[in-house]
């Protein structure tokens, strides 16, 4: 029986998980694919110095020669698991030059260099699997590329970062402060020592760029849309959101509109009965709204060695099946055939229209509320709800919470600028967008 040989670039947490999973599930995989899939070589820059080992792989087959492993004629499939940008890009392109199919878990390289990588895969008639690049074990890439192939997708909304979701869940359920919860997340291994990539929204931005690319058939530049993280979310905001019937989540959103693509990453208030709002802890969730399939929500483990390794191995199995059958590139890497992809404009964030949650610290004095509502009215902003708390936070200031009706973002920005100039208003404030149930909900 033919064997499919896999070469791994990188022997970190995910690489070790992939080797272990392929070894432990080899009989099940053999029954499903019709051949044995083995990890024949692993190349890792620190393999020898750190004396790294892998389940099912002989130590003599683990070295530091990445290019040599890629060029090895006995390697059928290469899995890039080192992360980063330029080196990963170079190795992926090298594989395509040699006509080798690849699997990657690297969202950053696909978000930044995706067009070049997809084009190289197309020209070389090679397949690339990247299910693990977004939402870990949640099979969202394959569903968009295949299950929704007959549908027009018009919106994707998701919780794409487990670290942020854990922090916001803890803040909601335990009334904890952001920094305290972040420290706990780091102790539990849910957050890195330097958590900036996660809590500043960059990780989620890379992932939504990939999803928008394959859903809409348009190149997406991660620098073209607004990205905000959760650093400025205060426990007050979490409490007031709950009181108003909402939960705060870090959302990644991609919508197709008549004016272009509305893509953004930011904290948002979601109604508590929204399925996405009910996804807690380190779980990821993706809601897809399509013309015929309707809204669907996918939930699962979005990070960690086992979920990511599971997604990587599922791609390896798919590529192995193609090799057994003698076929290549069954599905275009970017979901759409190259000649039918088209660039769409990404809307400027100031033109986005939504509801807003505003929190100001206001001196407890007569006329303060009317001054603020007057400035909102000047920008054609109507108010849905007002919460005015009597207990002073500091120096005589009390919290004032305002929920607006739908408004263009540039109007709200101008109103806030004017409000902060009032003598009765403290400079510290909060502005969080509100997402309704309209297309992110699940029907029937």
C-alpha positions in Angstrom: 0.0 0.0 0.0 1.3 3.5 -1.0 2.5 5.8 1.8 2.1 9.5 1.8 5.1 11.2 3.3 4.6 14.5 5.2 7.3 17.0 6.1 6.7 19.5 8.9 8.3 22.9 9.1 8.3 23.7 12.8 8.1 21.5 15.9 6.4 23.8 18.3 3.1 23.2 20.1 1.2 22.7 16.8 3.9 20.7 15.0 4.2 18.3 17.9 0.4 18.0 18.0 0.2 17.2 14.3 2.9 14.5 14.5 1.2 12.9 17.5 -2.3 13.0 15.9 -1.1 11.4 12.6 0.6 8.7 14.6 -2.2 8.0 17.0 -4.9 8.0 14.4 -2.9 6.2 11.7 -5.3 3.2 11.4 -8.4 5.4 11.3 -6.8 7.6 8.7 -5.7 4.5 6.6 -9.3 3.4 6.5 -10.5 6.8 5.4 -7.8 7.6 2.8 -6.8 4.2 1.6 -3.1 4.6 2.4 -0.8 5.4 5.3 0.2 9.0 6.1 3.4 9.3 8.0 5.6 12.2 9.1 8.9 11.4 7.4 10.9 14.6 8.2 10.7 17.6 10.5 12.7 20.7 10.1 12.9 23.1 13.0 15.6 25.7 13.6 15.9 24.9 17.3 15.4 21.2 17.0 19.0 20.1 17.8 19.8 22.8 20.3 16.6 22.1 22.3 16.7 18.4 21.6 13.1 18.3 20.4 11.3 15.0 19.8 8.1 14.1 18.1 5.7 11.1 18.6 6.2 8.6 15.8 9.2 10.3 14.3 12.7 9.0 14.6 15.2 11.5 16.1 17.5 11.2 13.0 14.6 12.5 10.9 14.4 15.8 12.9 16.9 18.4 11.9 17.3 22.2 11.1 17.5 22.0 7.3 14.1 23.5 6.2 15.0 24.0 2.5 16.5 20.5 2.4 13.3 19.0 3.7 11.2 20.9 1.2 13.5 19.8 -1.7 13.4 16.1 -0.5 11.8 14.2 -3.3 10.4 11.7 -0.9 8.2 14.3 0.8 4.8 14.5 -0.8 3.1 17.2 1.4 4.7 20.0 3.4 3.0 21.6 6.5 4.3 25.1 7.4 3.8 25.5 11.1 6.3 28.2 12.1 4.1 31.3 11.9 5.6 34.7 11.0 5.6 36.4 7.7 8.7 36.5 5.4 10.2 33.1 6.1 6.8 31.4 6.0 6.1 33.2 2.7 9.4 32.1 1.2 8.9 28.4 2.2 5.4 28.3 0.8 6.5 29.8 -2.5 9.4 27.3 -2.6 7.0 24.4 -2.2 4.9 25.7 -5.1 8.0 26.1 -7.3 8.6 22.4 -6.7 5.0 21.4 -7.3 4.4 20.3 -3.8 1.0 20.8 -2.0 1.1 22.6 1.3 -0.8 23.0 4.5 -0.4 26.1 6.7 -1.9 27.3 10.0 -0.4 30.7 9.5 -3.2 33.4 9.4 -0.7 36.3 9.3 1.1 35.2 6.1 -2.2 34.6 4.3 -3.7 37.9 5.5 -0.7 39.9 4.3 0.7 37.8 1.4 -2.4 35.8 0.5 -2.8 37.1 -3.1 0.7 36.2 -4.0 0.5 32.8 -2.3 -2.9 32.0 -3.9 -1.6 33.1 -7.3 1.5 30.9 -7.0 -0.7 27.9 -6.0 -2.9 28.5 -9.0 0.0 28.8 -11.5 1.7 25.7 -10.1 -1.5 23.7 -10.1 -0.9 22.9 -6.4 -3.3 22.8 -3.5 -3.0 24.7 -0.3 -4.9 23.8 2.8 -5.3 26.5 5.5 -8.3 25.4 7.6 -6.3 25.9 10.8 -5.5 29.5 10.0 -9.0 30.7 11.2 -11.0 29.4 14.2 -8.9 26.3 15.0 -11.0 23.2 14.8 -14.1 25.0 13.5 -14.3 24.0 9.8 -15.2 27.5 8.5 -12.7 27.7 5.6 -14.0 24.4 4.0 -17.6 25.4 4.6 -17.2 28.8 2.8 -15.2 27.3 -0.1 -17.4 24.3 -0.6 -20.7 24.1 1.3 -21.6 27.7 0.4 -20.4 27.5 -3.2 -23.9 28.0 -4.6 -24.8 30.8 -2.3 -24.0 34.5 -2.2 -22.6 35.2 1.2 -23.4 38.7 2.4 -22.2 38.8 6.0 -19.8 37.1 8.3 -19.7 38.0 11.9 -17.5 36.2 14.4 -15.7 35.8 17.7 -12.3 34.9 16.3 -10.0 35.4 19.3 -10.4 33.1 22.3 -8.2 35.2 24.5 -10.4 38.2 24.2 -13.6 36.1 24.5 -12.2 34.6 27.8 -11.4 38.0 29.2 -14.8 39.6 28.3 -16.6 36.5 29.7 -14.8 36.7 33.0 -15.4 40.4 33.2 -19.1 39.8 32.6 -19.6 36.8 34.9 -17.3 37.8 37.7 -17.4 41.6 37.5 -13.6 41.6 37.2 -11.4 44.4 35.9 -9.6 44.0 32.6 -6.0 43.9 33.8 -6.9 41.4 36.6 -8.6 39.1 34.1 -5.7 39.4 31.6 -3.2 38.4 34.2 -5.4 35.3 35.0 -5.6 34.5 31.3 -1.8 34.6 31.1 -1.4 32.3 34.1 -3.8 29.8 32.5 -2.0 29.9 29.2 -4.9 31.6 27.3 -2.8 34.8 26.7 0.8 35.3 25.7 3.3 37.1 27.8 2.9 39.9 25.3 -0.8 39.8 24.6 -0.9 42.8 22.2 -1.5 40.7 19.1 -4.7 39.4 20.7 -6.1 42.2 22.8 -5.5 44.9 20.2 -7.5 43.0 17.6 -4.7 42.2 15.2 -5.2 38.4 15.3 -8.9 38.8 14.6 -8.2 41.2 11.8 -6.0 38.7 10.0 -8.7 36.1 10.3 -11.6 38.2 9.1 -9.4 39.4 6.1 -9.0 35.7 5.1 -12.7 35.0 5.5 -13.7 38.1 3.5 -11.3 37.2 0.8 -12.7 33.8 0.2 -16.3 34.7 0.8 -16.5 37.7 -1.5 -13.8 36.9 -4.0 -11.9 40.1 -3.4 -8.4 40.8 -2.2 -8.5 42.4 1.3 -5.8 44.6 2.7 -5.6 44.3 6.5 -4.5 48.0 6.6 -7.6 49.1 4.8 -10.2 48.6 7.6 -10.6 49.8 11.2 -9.3 47.5 14.0 -9.9 48.2 17.7 -9.1 45.9 20.7 -10.5 45.5 24.2 -7.9 47.4 26.3 -10.3 50.2 27.0 -13.3 48.1 28.1 -14.1 49.0 31.7 -16.0 46.9 34.2 -18.6 49.7 34.3 -19.3 49.2 30.6 -19.7 45.4 31.1 -22.2 46.1 34.0 -24.2 48.7 32.1 -24.3 46.5 29.0 -25.8 43.7 31.0 -28.3 46.0 32.6 -29.4 47.1 29.1 -29.8 43.5 27.9 -26.5 43.2 26.0 -23.1 41.4 26.3 -19.9 42.9 25.0 -17.9 40.8 22.6 -14.9 41.5 20.3 -16.4 41.0 16.9 -14.8 40.6 13.5 -17.3 41.7 10.8 -17.3 41.5 7.0 -20.4 42.6 5.1 -21.0 43.1 1.4 -22.9 46.3 0.8 -24.0 48.2 -2.3 -21.1 50.7 -1.7 -18.4 48.1 -1.1 -17.1 45.9 1.7 -17.8 46.8 5.3 -15.0 45.1 7.2 -14.0 45.9 10.8 -12.9 44.5 14.1 -14.0 46.1 17.4 -15.8 45.5 20.7 -19.6 45.5 20.3 -22.7 45.2 22.3 -24.8 42.2 21.2 -28.3 41.4 22.4 -28.1 38.7 25.0 -30.4 36.4 23.0 -28.0 36.5 20.0 -26.3 33.1 19.5 -22.9 34.8 19.2 -23.4 36.6 22.5 -24.0 33.3 24.2 -20.6 31.9 23.2 -18.3 32.2 26.2 -14.8 31.3 27.5 -12.1 30.5 24.9 -14.5 29.3 22.3 -14.7 30.8 18.8 -17.9 31.4 16.8 -18.7 32.4 13.2 -22.1 33.4 11.9 -22.5 33.3 8.1 -25.6 34.8 6.4 -26.1 33.6 2.8 -28.8 34.1 0.2 -30.3 30.6 0.3 -28.7 28.7 3.2 -29.7 31.5 5.5 -27.9 32.4 8.8 -25.8 29.6 10.3 -23.5 29.7 13.3 -20.4 27.5 13.8 -19.0 27.2 17.3 -15.9 25.4 18.6 -12.4 25.5 20.0 -10.4 28.2 18.2 -6.9 27.7 19.5 -4.6 25.4 21.3 -2.5 22.4 20.2 -5.2 19.9 19.8 -7.9 21.9 17.9 -5.2 23.5 15.6 -3.5 20.1 15.0 -6.9 18.6 14.1 -7.5 21.2 11.5 -4.0 20.8 10.0 -4.4 17.0 9.8 -7.8 17.3 8.2 -6.1 19.4 5.4 -3.3 16.8 5.1 -5.9 14.1 4.7 -7.7 16.0 2.0 -4.4 16.6 0.1 -3.5 12.9 0.6 -6.8 11.8 -0.9 -6.2 14.0 -4.0 -2.7 12.4 -4.4 -4.2 8.9 -4.1 -6.7 9.8 -6.8 -4.2 11.6 -9.0 -6.0 15.0 -8.9 -4.8 18.5 -8.1 -6.4 21.8 -7.0 -10.0 20.5 -6.9 -11.1 23.8 -5.3 -9.4 27.1 -6.1 -7.2 28.2 -3.2 -9.0 31.5 -3.0 -12.4 29.9 -3.5 -13.1 31.8 -6.7 -11.4 31.2 -10.1 -8.6 33.7 -10.5 -10.1 35.3 -13.6 -13.4 35.9 -11.8 -11.9 37.6 -8.7 -12.4 41.3 -8.5 -11.3 44.0 -6.1 -14.0 45.7 -4.1 -13.7 49.0 -2.2 -13.4 48.7 1.6 -15.6 51.3 3.2 -14.1 54.0 5.4 -15.1 53.5 9.1 -16.5 57.0 9.3 -19.2 56.1 6.8 -20.4 53.1 8.8 -23.9 53.4 10.3 -24.9 51.7 13.5 -26.2 52.2 17.0 -23.8 53.4 19.7 -23.3 52.9 23.5 -21.8 56.1 25.1 -20.6 56.5 28.6 -19.6 59.8 30.0 -18.6 61.0 33.5 -20.6 64.1 34.2 -20.7 66.5 37.0 -23.9 66.0 39.1 -25.3 69.4 38.3 -28.5 70.8 36.8 -28.6 71.1 33.0 -25.7 68.8 32.3 -27.9 66.2 30.6 -29.6 68.8 28.4 -26.3 70.2 27.3 -25.1 66.7 26.2 -28.4 65.8 24.5 -28.4 69.1 22.7 -25.0 68.5 21.2 -26.1 65.0 20.1 -29.2 66.5 18.5 -27.0 69.0 16.6 -25.4 66.0 14.8 -28.9 64.4 14.0 -28.3 61.8 16.7 -31.5 60.5 18.4 -31.4 58.8 21.8 -32.9 55.4 22.5 -32.1 55.0 26.2 -30.5 57.0 29.0 -29.1 55.6 32.2 -28.0 58.2 34.8 -26.5 56.8 37.9 -26.6 58.8 41.1 -23.5 57.5 42.7 -20.4 59.6 42.0 -17.4 57.7 40.5 -14.8 60.4 41.4 -14.6 64.1 42.2 -18.4 64.5 42.0 -18.7 63.0 38.5 -21.5 60.4 37.9 -21.8 58.0 35.0 -24.2 58.9 32.2 -24.9 56.1 29.7 -26.6 56.8 26.4 -27.8 54.4 23.8 -28.4 56.0 20.4 -30.5 55.1 17.5 -28.6 54.2 14.2 -26.3 57.0 13.2 -23.3 57.5 10.8 -20.0 57.2 12.7 -18.6 60.5 11.6 -21.6 62.2 13.3 -21.0 60.4 16.6 -17.3 61.3 16.5 -18.1 65.0 16.0 -20.7 64.9 18.8 -18.2 63.3 21.2 -15.6 65.8 20.3 -18.0 68.7 21.2 -19.3 66.9 24.4 -15.8 66.5 25.8 -15.3 70.3 25.6 -18.1 70.8 28.1 -16.9 71.9 31.5 -19.3 69.4 33.1 -17.8 66.4 31.3 -14.7 64.5 32.4 -12.3 63.6 29.6 -12.6 59.8 30.3 -15.4 58.3 28.2 -16.4 55.1 26.4 -17.9 54.5 22.9 -18.9 51.0 21.8 -20.8 50.1 18.7 -24.0 48.1 19.0 -24.7 45.2 16.7 -28.4 44.3 16.3 -29.8 40.8 15.8 -30.7 41.5 12.1 -28.4 39.2 10.1 -26.4 37.6 12.8 -29.3 35.7 14.3 -30.4 32.2 13.7 -33.9 31.7 12.5 -36.3 28.9 13.1 
